[in-house]
């Protein structure tokens, strides 16, 4: 995903801008995998899609302003917890009146996404209100299941499906499909051995599965102060889901902020012992899937 032009004709391209969960972790111990929170960009059919709006979205915004061509971006929010929306307020295109920004996310009513973003930009919390953003905003709360058609893209669709795999509020899973290729984005999901059933079904036979892998087995199952029920998977769970769903490639995602580069590398090796084609996602990782 270079500064000039768009992705190659007939290809779907991914770039990871933020791979951390919970909060950013800058510093020497996270240089290899990066410290920004969740954001993955997808390009196909001349369109730019972003999945989640953690601090990684900020860098994507800077790049987009350097590029010629369409001033349009689609941002899909898996849920509205702070670590998945904190980059939106610093996303430069929303301050430009020549940009069109589409926002999609889950909620219990048609106004859930807009109301939540408005509250996050209340004057007591942030100096710029949602209504003061200069870009042309289109904000949609998605139903529990929908196929989102991207304007101007004949071959690109985003399948959205709500899941209870994240406690209390649930989470939206996304499956991007483009000319015979498919990428599934499934973060903030928790599943027992073999995976949460609806996540496995949704990811079935995908070329790439981007999956939550925040915890170690010890962190999740510890006798005291364990992380069971916190809404995240272990690396082992992610690998088991990839194996069960028969995906082509697993990208471990939403790394715990307490895990330094050495720990993430160790967990990558563990995942590969269960599902061979596993990799820990890192900032700047770019994949290109050519159309079939």
Secondary structure, DSSP 8 states (H G I E B T S, - for coil): --SSS-S-TTEEEEEEEE-BSSS---SGGGTTT---BSEEEEEETTEEEEE--STHHHHHHHHHHHS-S--EEEEEES---GGGTTTGGG-GGGG-TT-EEEEEEE-SSTTHHHHHHHHHT-TTT-SS-GGG--SEEEEEEE-SEEEEE-TT-SSEEEEEEEES-STTT-EEEEEEEETTEEEEEE-S----TT--HHHHHHHTT-SEEEEE--B-HHHHH-SSS--TTSS--BHHHHHHHHHHHT-SEEEEESB-TT--HHHHHHHHHHHHHHSSSEEE--TT-EEEEE--
